[in-house]
Amino acid sequence: MGTYIIRRLLQMIPVILGATFLIFAMVFALPGDPLAGKCGERPCPPAYAAAFREKYNLNDPLPVQYGKYLGNLAKGDLGETYNGIKVTEQLKIRYPITAKLALMAILFESVLGILAGVLTGIKKGGFLDNLVLVSTLVVISIPENRKLWAPAAVLIAAMVLGLTIFGMRLARAGATRVPSGRLESAELRT
């Protein structure tokens, strides 16, 4: 068991390095200048621009920037935002709230799971038992990488919400059903 844990921990190293490099490279490849919005409508003074580029290592090539980033990361320095706020300070502020939310979610899921298990155990083969079985199978079948299904769920929710809002707007505008089954606005028929 100990060798398994050590092996898994060692496997995390290339995964973390690969993920951080991919994210770093994608941000590096973004079009535009990070300095573009710093001075508002007018261009930044050359002295400020040079100091900014030097401070954030923007003059260095990608491998050098990534190496400096990893060096600072190894020292526990997560850097600072473009506004000059330390990332560690931001995390200290936000971590307690995130921990409370996670704890509440775990408690909610535990209560809901135990309740569903007890209710389905009382009436085996009933509607609730089948509902819990099917919903559990659906949730288990979802890929573990939430990055694959979360955008799809957001898009579906946005489409449903958008259609609902669109339908409400049509209803307010005096829409009626035409023989083809489509909604048509009273203003479009004139």
Residue frames as a rotation matrix with the C-alpha (Angstrom) as fourth column:
MET 1
0.564 0.826 0.000 0.00
0.826 -0.564 0.000 0.00
0.000 0.000 -1.000 0.00
GLY 2
0.439 -0.479 -0.760 2.83
0.184 -0.780 0.598 2.38
-0.879 -0.402 -0.255 0.83
THR 3
-0.665 -0.707 0.241 4.53
0.356 -0.017 0.934 1.82
-0.656 0.707 0.263 -2.53
TYR 4
-0.120 0.713 0.691 1.23
0.984 -0.008 0.179 2.44
0.133 0.701 -0.701 -4.31
ILE 5
0.787 0.414 -0.458 0.82
0.522 -0.843 0.134 5.80
-0.330 -0.344 -0.879 -2.54
ILE 6
0.003 -0.873 -0.488 4.42
0.054 -0.487 0.871 6.78
-0.999 -0.029 0.046 -3.27
ARG 7
-0.661 -0.233 0.713 4.04
0.667 0.252 0.701 5.77
-0.344 0.939 -0.011 -6.92
ARG 8
0.296 0.863 0.409 0.84
0.943 -0.333 0.020 7.80
0.153 0.379 -0.913 -7.25
LEU 9
0.700 -0.110 -0.705 2.48
0.255 -0.884 0.392 10.83
-0.667 -0.454 -0.591 -5.62
LEU 10
-0.400 -0.913 -0.084 5.42
0.144 -0.153 0.978 10.56
-0.905 0.379 0.193 -8.01
GLN 11
-0.422 0.328 0.845 3.01
0.905 0.208 0.371 10.33
-0.054 0.921 -0.385 -10.95
MET 12
0.636 0.687 -0.351 1.52
0.687 -0.711 -0.148 13.66
-0.351 -0.147 -0.925 -9.89
ILE 13
-0.051 -0.744 -0.666 4.77
0.207 -0.660 0.722 15.49
-0.977 -0.101 0.188 -10.64
PRO 14
-0.898 -0.313 0.311 4.66
0.361 -0.117 0.925 15.18
-0.253 0.943 0.218 -14.46
VAL 15
-0.050 0.951 0.307 0.92
0.971 -0.026 0.238 15.81
0.234 0.310 -0.922 -14.47
ILE 16
0.579 0.228 -0.783 1.32
0.550 -0.818 0.168 19.05
-0.602 -0.528 -0.599 -12.52
LEU 17
-0.418 -0.807 -0.416 4.28
0.111 -0.500 0.859 20.13
-0.901 0.313 0.299 -14.65
GLY 18
-0.777 0.152 0.611 2.42
0.630 0.192 0.753 19.32
-0.003 0.970 -0.245 -17.86
ALA 19
0.271 0.962 0.015 -0.77
0.958 -0.272 0.093 21.08
0.093 -0.011 -0.996 -16.77
THR 20
0.437 -0.146 -0.888 1.03
0.341 -0.886 0.314 24.21
-0.832 -0.440 -0.337 -15.57
PHE 21
-0.676 -0.733 -0.078 3.10
0.183 -0.269 0.945 24.33
-0.714 0.625 0.316 -18.76
LEU 22
-0.504 0.553 0.663 0.05
0.845 0.160 0.510 23.98
0.176 0.818 -0.548 -20.99
ILE 23
0.584 0.742 -0.328 -1.82
0.798 -0.600 0.064 26.71
-0.149 -0.299 -0.942 -19.15
PHE 24
0.129 -0.639 -0.759 1.26
0.196 -0.734 0.651 28.92
-0.972 -0.232 0.031 -19.12
ALA 25
-0.811 -0.473 0.344 1.82
0.386 0.010 0.923 28.37
-0.439 0.881 0.174 -22.86
MET 26
-0.108 0.851 0.514 -1.82
0.968 -0.027 0.248 29.08
0.225 0.524 -0.821 -23.70
VAL 27
0.691 0.309 -0.653 -1.76
0.526 -0.835 0.161 32.34
-0.496 -0.455 -0.740 -21.74
PHE 28
-0.265 -0.889 -0.374 1.56
0.154 -0.422 0.893 33.21
-0.952 0.179 0.249 -23.41
ALA 29
-0.787 -0.060 0.615 0.01
0.595 0.196 0.780 32.60
-0.167 0.979 -0.118 -26.84
LEU 30
0.263 0.940 -0.217 -2.98
0.812 -0.337 -0.476 34.88
-0.521 -0.051 -0.852 -26.25
PRO 31
-0.098 -0.281 0.955 -3.10
0.811 -0.578 -0.087 37.75
0.577 0.766 0.284 -28.70
GLY 32
0.764 0.385 0.517 -2.67
0.134 -0.879 0.457 41.28
0.631 -0.280 -0.724 -27.47
ASP 33
-0.375 -0.900 0.223 -0.41
0.063 -0.265 -0.962 43.04
0.925 -0.347 0.156 -25.04
PRO 34
-0.011 0.370 -0.929 -0.84
0.943 0.314 0.114 42.61
0.334 -0.875 -0.352 -21.27
LEU 35
-0.713 -0.366 -0.599 0.01
0.567 -0.803 -0.185 46.28
-0.413 -0.471 0.780 -20.97
ALA 36
-0.667 0.413 0.620 -2.79
0.496 -0.374 0.784 47.38
0.556 0.830 0.045 -23.34
GLY 37
0.313 0.935 0.165 -5.40
0.442 -0.298 0.846 48.19
0.840 -0.192 -0.507 -20.70
LYS 38
-0.080 -0.409 -0.909 -3.13
0.994 0.030 -0.101 49.40
0.068 -0.912 0.405 -17.91
CYS 39
-0.818 -0.361 -0.448 -3.13
0.417 -0.909 -0.029 53.08
-0.396 -0.211 0.894 -18.84
GLY 40
0.051 0.940 -0.337 -6.66
0.169 -0.341 -0.925 53.49
-0.984 -0.010 -0.176 -20.13
GLU 41
0.887 0.431 0.165 -7.21
0.250 -0.148 -0.957 55.21
-0.388 0.890 -0.239 -23.47
ARG 42
0.700 -0.675 -0.234 -3.73
-0.705 -0.599 -0.380 56.68
0.116 0.431 -0.895 -23.82
PRO 43
0.515 -0.589 -0.623 -0.54
0.163 0.780 -0.604 54.66
0.842 0.209 0.498 -24.30
CYS 44
0.871 -0.255 -0.420 1.58
0.453 0.088 0.887 53.94
-0.189 -0.963 0.192 -21.24
PRO 45
0.683 -0.716 -0.147 4.77
-0.720 -0.693 0.032 55.98
-0.125 0.084 -0.989 -20.74
PRO 46
0.464 -0.547 -0.697 7.83
-0.324 0.627 -0.708 54.08
0.824 0.555 0.113 -22.03
ALA 47
-0.576 -0.711 0.403 9.49
-0.628 0.070 -0.775 54.04
0.523 -0.700 -0.487 -18.58
TYR 48
-0.080 0.650 0.756 6.38
-0.881 0.309 -0.359 52.51
-0.467 -0.694 0.548 -16.98
ALA 49
0.804 0.400 -0.440 6.03
-0.582 0.679 -0.447 49.97
0.121 0.615 0.779 -19.80
ALA 50
0.046 -0.880 -0.473 9.68
-0.398 0.419 -0.816 48.91
0.916 0.226 -0.331 -19.47
ALA 51
-0.672 -0.267 0.691 9.40
-0.732 0.099 -0.674 48.55
0.112 -0.959 -0.262 -15.67
PHE 52
0.297 0.878 0.375 6.17
-0.850 0.422 -0.314 46.58
-0.434 -0.225 0.872 -16.02
ARG 53
0.743 -0.058 -0.666 7.67
-0.450 0.694 -0.562 44.20
0.495 0.717 0.490 -18.60
GLU 54
-0.335 -0.937 -0.102 10.76
-0.450 0.254 -0.856 43.71
0.828 -0.241 -0.507 -16.45
LYS 55
-0.445 0.222 0.868 8.76
-0.882 0.058 -0.467 43.11
-0.154 -0.973 0.170 -13.27
TYR 56
0.464 0.743 0.483 6.59
-0.581 0.666 -0.467 40.42
-0.669 -0.064 0.740 -14.88
ASN 57
-0.401 -0.774 0.490 9.39
-0.091 0.566 0.819 38.96
-0.911 0.284 -0.298 -17.08
LEU 58
0.641 0.758 0.117 7.46
0.073 0.092 -0.993 39.76
-0.764 0.646 0.004 -20.26
ASN 59
0.455 -0.554 -0.698 10.66
-0.876 -0.420 -0.238 40.39
-0.162 0.719 -0.676 -22.24
ASP 60
-0.525 -0.686 0.503 11.88
-0.614 0.715 0.334 36.81
-0.589 -0.134 -0.797 -21.69
PRO 61
-0.510 0.342 -0.789 11.02
-0.615 0.496 0.613 33.90
0.601 0.798 -0.042 -24.00
LEU 62
0.483 0.874 -0.050 8.45
-0.621 0.383 0.684 31.30
0.617 -0.299 0.728 -22.90
PRO 63
0.408 -0.305 -0.861 10.88
0.461 0.882 -0.095 28.69
0.788 -0.358 0.500 -21.45
VAL 64
-0.711 -0.698 0.086 12.66
0.317 -0.426 -0.847 31.34
0.628 -0.575 0.524 -19.35
GLN 65
-0.358 0.674 0.646 9.37
-0.764 -0.610 0.213 32.78
0.537 -0.417 0.733 -18.08
TYR 66
0.635 0.634 -0.441 8.12
-0.315 0.734 0.601 29.29
0.705 -0.243 0.666 -17.20
GLY 67
-0.014 -0.738 -0.674 11.39
0.607 0.530 -0.593 28.44
0.795 -0.417 0.441 -15.42
LYS 68
-0.840 -0.249 0.483 11.17
-0.149 -0.749 -0.645 31.62
0.522 -0.614 0.592 -13.33
TYR 69
0.076 0.958 0.278 7.53
-0.806 -0.105 0.583 30.83
0.588 -0.268 0.763 -12.57
LEU 70
0.601 0.118 -0.791 8.42
0.156 0.953 0.261 27.31
0.784 -0.280 0.554 -11.38
GLY 71
-0.476 -0.850 -0.225 11.28
0.486 -0.041 -0.873 28.66
0.733 -0.525 0.432 -9.29
ASN 72
-0.690 0.304 0.658 8.96
-0.587 -0.766 -0.263 31.12
0.424 -0.567 0.706 -7.54
LEU 73
0.400 0.891 -0.215 6.31
-0.627 0.438 0.644 28.42
0.668 -0.123 0.734 -7.18
ALA 74
0.199 -0.424 -0.884 8.83
0.450 0.841 -0.302 26.10
0.871 -0.337 0.358 -5.50
LYS 75
-0.843 -0.536 0.043 9.57
0.249 -0.461 -0.852 28.87
0.477 -0.707 0.522 -2.98
GLY 76
-0.331 0.808 -0.487 5.85
0.904 0.124 -0.409 29.27
-0.270 -0.576 -0.772 -2.24
ASP 77
-0.595 0.107 -0.797 5.60
-0.132 -0.991 -0.035 32.59
-0.793 0.084 0.603 -4.07
LEU 78
-0.054 0.674 0.737 2.46
0.823 0.448 -0.349 32.48
-0.565 0.588 -0.579 -6.22
GLY 79
-0.692 -0.294 0.659 3.15
0.654 -0.642 0.400 35.96
0.306 0.708 0.637 -7.52
GLU 80
-0.522 0.553 -0.649 0.84
0.195 -0.663 -0.722 38.91
-0.830 -0.504 0.238 -7.63
THR 81
0.371 0.739 0.563 -1.96
0.822 0.022 -0.569 40.12
-0.432 0.674 -0.599 -9.82
TYR 82
-0.233 -0.423 0.876 -1.50
0.823 -0.566 -0.055 42.92
0.519 0.708 0.480 -12.32
ASN 83
0.617 0.511 0.599 -3.11
0.084 -0.799 0.596 45.16
0.783 -0.317 -0.536 -9.71
GLY 84
-0.279 -0.860 0.427 -0.22
-0.468 -0.266 -0.843 44.45
0.839 -0.435 -0.328 -7.31
ILE 85
0.402 0.477 0.782 -2.18
-0.915 0.213 0.341 42.24
-0.004 -0.853 0.522 -4.90
LYS 86
-0.699 -0.700 0.146 -0.41
-0.708 0.706 -0.007 39.09
-0.098 -0.109 -0.989 -3.67
VAL 87
-0.147 0.633 -0.760 -2.11
-0.499 0.616 0.610 35.89
0.854 0.469 0.225 -4.81
THR 88
-0.638 -0.120 -0.761 -1.46
0.488 0.701 -0.520 34.25
0.596 -0.703 -0.388 -1.42
GLU 89
-0.935 0.338 -0.107 -3.35
-0.136 -0.621 -0.772 37.11
-0.327 -0.707 0.627 0.25
GLN 90
-0.338 0.838 -0.428 -6.26
-0.901 -0.158 0.403 36.61
0.270 0.522 0.809 -2.14
LEU 91
-0.245 0.198 -0.949 -6.28
-0.041 0.976 0.214 32.88
0.969 0.091 -0.231 -1.35
LYS 92
-0.911 -0.118 -0.395 -6.24
0.379 0.136 -0.915 33.56
0.162 -0.984 -0.079 2.41
ILE 93
-0.716 0.695 -0.066 -9.33
-0.627 -0.682 -0.378 35.72
-0.307 -0.229 0.924 2.02
ARG 94
-0.044 0.766 -0.641 -11.22
-0.945 0.177 0.276 33.29
0.324 0.618 0.716 -0.21
TYR 95
-0.681 -0.315 -0.661 -10.20
-0.233 0.949 -0.213 29.92
0.694 0.009 -0.719 1.25
PRO 96
-0.920 0.356 0.162 -12.43
-0.076 0.245 -0.967 29.98
-0.384 -0.902 -0.199 4.38
ILE 97
-0.085 0.934 -0.347 -15.51
-0.825 -0.261 -0.502 30.70
-0.559 0.244 0.792 2.26
THR 98
-0.065 -0.012 -0.998 -14.61
-0.820 0.571 0.047 27.93
0.569 0.821 -0.047 -0.19
ALA 99
-0.915 -0.309 -0.259 -14.04
-0.107 0.805 -0.583 25.50
0.389 -0.506 -0.770 2.68
LYS 100
-0.633 0.755 0.172 -17.44
-0.346 -0.077 -0.935 26.36
-0.692 -0.652 0.310 4.19
LEU 101
0.131 0.689 -0.713 -19.15
-0.977 -0.031 -0.210 25.85
-0.167 0.725 0.669 0.84
ALA 102
-0.370 -0.350 -0.861 -17.39
-0.560 0.823 -0.094 22.49
0.741 0.447 -0.500 0.34
LEU 103
-0.998 0.007 0.065 -18.34
-0.051 0.523 -0.851 21.34
-0.040 -0.852 -0.521 3.85
MET 104
-0.293 0.954 -0.054 -21.96
-0.617 -0.232 -0.752 22.37
-0.730 -0.187 0.657 3.31
ALA 105
0.095 0.293 -0.951 -22.03
-0.958 0.287 -0.008 20.51
0.270 0.912 0.308 -0.02
ILE 106
-0.725 -0.417 -0.547 -20.62
-0.266 0.903 -0.336 17.35
0.635 -0.098 -0.766 1.57
LEU 107
-0.869 0.455 0.191 -23.16
-0.123 0.175 -0.977 17.52
-0.478 -0.873 -0.096 4.41
PHE 108
-0.037 0.894 -0.447 -26.01
-0.855 -0.260 -0.449 18.13
-0.518 0.365 0.774 1.97
GLU 109
-0.079 -0.060 -0.995 -24.93
-0.803 0.595 0.028 15.25
0.591 0.801 -0.095 -0.27
SER 110
-0.937 -0.299 -0.178 -24.52
-0.133 0.780 -0.611 12.94
0.322 -0.549 -0.771 2.72
VAL 111
-0.598 0.784 0.167 -27.98
-0.317 -0.040 -0.948 13.70
-0.736 -0.619 0.272 4.11
LEU 112
0.162 0.671 -0.724 -29.57
-0.954 -0.080 -0.288 13.41
-0.251 0.737 0.627 0.68
GLY 113
-0.347 -0.391 -0.852 -27.74
-0.661 0.746 -0.073 10.14
0.665 0.539 -0.518 -0.06
ILE 114
-0.998 -0.002 0.057 -28.60
-0.045 0.642 -0.766 8.54
-0.035 -0.767 -0.641 3.27
LEU 115
-0.324 0.944 -0.056 -32.23
-0.522 -0.228 -0.822 9.65
-0.789 -0.237 0.567 2.96
ALA 116
0.157 0.353 -0.922 -32.50
-0.980 0.171 -0.102 8.30
0.122 0.920 0.372 -0.59
GLY 117
-0.667 -0.489 -0.563 -30.86
-0.427 0.869 -0.249 5.03
0.611 0.074 -0.788 0.47
VAL 118
-0.896 0.379 0.232 -33.22
-0.086 0.364 -0.927 4.53
-0.436 -0.851 -0.294 3.40
LEU 119
-0.051 0.949 -0.311 -36.33
-0.706 -0.254 -0.661 5.41
-0.706 0.186 0.683 1.37
THR 120
0.078 0.047 -0.996 -35.36
-0.909 0.413 -0.052 3.09
0.409 0.909 0.075 -1.48
GLY 121
-0.875 -0.426 -0.229 -34.52
-0.283 0.836 -0.471 0.33
0.392 -0.347 -0.852 0.98
ILE 122
-0.609 0.723 0.326 -37.98
-0.389 0.086 -0.917 0.55
-0.691 -0.686 0.229 2.55
LYS 123
0.541 0.840 0.042 -39.84
-0.282 0.229 -0.932 0.11
-0.792 0.492 0.361 -0.73
LYS 124
-0.542 -0.824 0.163 -37.59
-0.182 0.305 0.935 -2.02
-0.820 0.477 -0.316 -2.93
GLY 125
-0.705 0.189 0.683 -38.57
0.678 0.462 0.572 -2.06
-0.208 0.866 -0.454 -6.61
GLY 126
0.346 0.878 -0.332 -40.84
0.721 -0.475 -0.504 0.98
-0.600 -0.065 -0.797 -6.30
PHE 127
0.819 0.059 0.571 -40.81
0.472 -0.634 -0.612 4.21
0.327 0.771 -0.547 -8.27
LEU 128
0.841 -0.511 0.177 -38.37
-0.535 -0.737 0.413 5.97
-0.080 -0.442 -0.894 -5.92
ASP 129
0.354 -0.724 0.592 -36.00
0.040 0.644 0.764 2.98
-0.935 -0.246 0.257 -5.98
ASN 130
0.351 -0.178 0.919 -35.93
0.906 0.311 -0.285 3.00
-0.235 0.933 0.271 -9.78
LEU 131
0.925 0.015 0.381 -35.55
0.142 -0.942 -0.305 6.79
0.354 0.336 -0.873 -9.88
VAL 132
0.665 -0.723 0.190 -32.56
-0.553 -0.306 0.775 6.71
-0.502 -0.620 -0.603 -7.51
LEU 133
0.257 -0.561 0.787 -31.04
0.420 0.798 0.432 3.79
-0.870 0.219 0.441 -9.45
VAL 134
0.540 -0.006 0.842 -31.33
0.835 -0.123 -0.536 5.53
0.107 0.992 -0.061 -12.82
SER 135
0.937 -0.186 0.296 -30.12
-0.180 -0.983 -0.047 8.90
0.300 -0.010 -0.954 -11.53
THR 136
0.536 -0.783 0.315 -27.16
-0.340 0.141 0.930 7.25
-0.773 -0.605 -0.191 -9.81
LEU 137
0.245 -0.426 0.871 -26.24
0.741 0.662 0.115 5.41
-0.625 0.617 0.477 -13.01
VAL 138
0.775 0.067 0.629 -26.45
0.515 -0.643 -0.567 8.68
0.367 0.763 -0.533 -14.97
VAL 139
0.865 -0.460 0.199 -24.21
-0.499 -0.754 0.427 10.49
-0.047 -0.468 -0.882 -12.50
ILE 140
0.356 -0.758 0.546 -21.71
-0.029 0.575 0.818 7.61
-0.934 -0.307 0.183 -12.41
SER 141
0.426 -0.133 0.895 -21.64
0.840 0.426 -0.336 7.51
-0.336 0.895 0.293 -16.23
ILE 142
0.992 -0.104 0.075 -20.58
-0.071 -0.934 -0.350 11.15
0.106 0.342 -0.934 -16.48
PRO 143
0.304 -0.949 -0.089 -16.84
0.486 0.234 -0.842 11.43
0.820 0.212 0.532 -17.18
GLU 144
0.363 -0.211 -0.908 -14.83
0.919 -0.077 0.386 12.25
-0.151 -0.974 0.166 -14.10
ASN 145
-0.770 -0.638 -0.003 -13.27
0.620 -0.750 0.228 15.21
-0.148 0.174 0.974 -15.84
ARG 146
0.097 0.900 -0.425 -15.91
0.703 -0.364 -0.611 17.83
-0.704 -0.240 -0.668 -15.13
LYS 147
-0.454 -0.319 -0.832 -14.36
-0.287 -0.832 0.475 20.06
-0.844 0.454 0.286 -17.74
LEU 148
-0.987 0.084 0.133 -16.03
0.157 0.421 0.893 17.85
0.019 0.903 -0.429 -20.35
TRP 149
-0.336 0.942 0.011 -19.63
0.866 0.304 0.398 18.03
0.372 0.143 -0.917 -19.13
ALA 150
-0.218 0.263 -0.940 -19.81
0.678 -0.652 -0.339 21.30
-0.702 -0.711 -0.036 -17.21
PRO 151
-0.833 -0.060 -0.550 -19.68
-0.273 -0.820 0.502 23.52
-0.481 0.569 0.667 -20.35
ALA 152
-0.806 0.584 -0.094 -22.33
0.191 0.408 0.893 21.33
0.560 0.702 -0.440 -21.98
ALA 153
-0.205 0.749 -0.630 -24.59
0.979 0.164 -0.124 21.68
0.010 -0.642 -0.767 -18.94
VAL 154
-0.430 -0.002 -0.903 -24.09
0.279 -0.952 -0.130 25.46
-0.859 -0.307 0.409 -18.93
LEU 155
-0.957 0.057 -0.283 -24.88
-0.284 -0.369 0.885 25.68
-0.054 0.928 0.369 -22.65
ILE 156
-0.572 0.798 -0.190 -28.02
0.585 0.559 0.587 23.57
0.575 0.225 -0.787 -22.26
ALA 157
-0.134 0.504 -0.853 -29.15
0.895 -0.309 -0.323 25.69
-0.426 -0.806 -0.410 -19.30
ALA 158
-0.657 -0.159 -0.737 -28.44
-0.046 -0.967 0.251 28.86
-0.753 0.199 0.628 -21.28
MET 159
-0.935 0.347 -0.067 -30.39
-0.037 0.092 0.995 27.53
0.352 0.933 -0.073 -24.26
VAL 160
-0.287 0.871 -0.398 -33.36
0.891 0.396 0.223 26.59
0.351 -0.290 -0.890 -22.08
LEU 161
-0.155 0.179 -0.972 -33.24
0.654 -0.718 -0.237 29.93
-0.740 -0.672 -0.005 -20.28
GLY 162
-0.861 -0.233 -0.453 -32.77
-0.150 -0.733 0.663 31.79
-0.486 0.639 0.596 -23.55
LEU 163
-0.774 0.633 0.027 -35.71
0.291 0.318 0.902 30.02
0.562 0.706 -0.431 -25.17
THR 164
-0.094 0.747 -0.658 -37.82
0.995 0.051 -0.084 30.70
-0.029 -0.663 -0.748 -22.11
ILE 165
-0.343 -0.086 -0.935 -36.89
0.301 -0.953 -0.022 34.38
-0.890 -0.289 0.353 -22.11
PHE 166
-0.984 -0.025 -0.174 -37.39
-0.157 -0.317 0.935 34.55
-0.078 0.948 0.308 -25.88
GLY 167
-0.532 0.841 -0.095 -40.78
0.668 0.486 0.563 32.88
0.520 0.236 -0.821 -25.50
MET 168
-0.021 0.512 -0.859 -41.76
0.877 -0.403 -0.261 35.34
-0.480 -0.759 -0.440 -22.77
ARG 169
-0.679 -0.259 -0.687 -40.68
-0.033 -0.924 0.381 38.27
-0.734 0.281 0.618 -24.92
LEU 170
-0.930 0.366 0.016 -42.79
0.062 0.114 0.992 36.96
0.361 0.923 -0.129 -27.80
ALA 171
-0.253 0.883 -0.396 -45.77
0.935 0.329 0.135 36.45
0.249 -0.336 -0.908 -25.52
ARG 172
-0.163 0.137 -0.977 -45.47
0.572 -0.794 -0.207 40.02
-0.804 -0.593 0.051 -24.25
ALA 173
-0.834 -0.229 -0.502 -45.24
-0.224 -0.691 0.688 41.34
-0.504 0.686 0.525 -27.81
GLY 174
0.130 0.976 -0.173 -48.58
-0.722 -0.026 -0.691 39.74
-0.679 0.215 0.702 -28.72
ALA 175
-0.771 -0.462 -0.438 -47.30
-0.637 0.558 0.531 36.59
-0.001 0.689 -0.725 -30.40
THR 176
0.359 0.879 0.314 -49.78
-0.769 0.469 -0.434 34.06
-0.529 -0.085 0.844 -31.68
ARG 177
-0.424 -0.429 0.798 -49.51
0.073 0.862 0.502 30.58
-0.903 0.271 -0.334 -33.16
VAL 178
-0.168 0.314 -0.934 -49.84
-0.955 -0.287 0.075 30.47
-0.245 0.905 0.348 -36.91
PRO 179
0.789 0.607 -0.093 -51.13
-0.611 0.762 -0.215 27.35
-0.059 0.227 0.972 -38.71
SER 180
0.340 -0.723 -0.602 -47.58
-0.273 0.536 -0.799 26.04
0.900 0.435 -0.015 -39.24
GLY 181
0.697 -0.029 -0.717 -47.14
0.619 0.530 0.580 25.88
0.364 -0.847 0.387 -35.44
ARG 182
-0.428 -0.900 0.080 -44.54
0.756 -0.405 -0.514 28.66
0.495 -0.159 0.854 -35.25
LEU 183
0.186 0.394 -0.900 -44.88
0.763 -0.635 -0.120 31.65
-0.619 -0.665 -0.419 -32.97
GLU 184
-0.299 -0.241 0.923 -45.36
0.815 -0.568 0.116 34.85
0.497 0.787 0.366 -34.89
SER 185
-0.701 -0.011 -0.713 -45.33
0.500 -0.720 -0.480 38.34
-0.508 -0.693 0.510 -33.48
ALA 186
0.407 0.914 0.002 -48.28
0.718 -0.318 -0.619 40.61
-0.564 0.253 -0.786 -34.14
GLU 187
0.352 -0.353 -0.867 -45.82
-0.343 -0.910 0.232 43.26
-0.871 0.216 -0.441 -35.35
LEU 188
-0.721 -0.679 0.139 -44.40
-0.162 0.360 0.919 40.85
-0.673 0.640 -0.369 -37.97
ARG 189
-0.325 0.677 0.660 -47.85
0.810 0.559 -0.175 40.13
-0.488 0.478 -0.730 -39.46
THR 190
0.439 0.588 -0.679 -48.55
0.220 -0.803 -0.554 43.76
-0.871 0.093 -0.482 -40.41
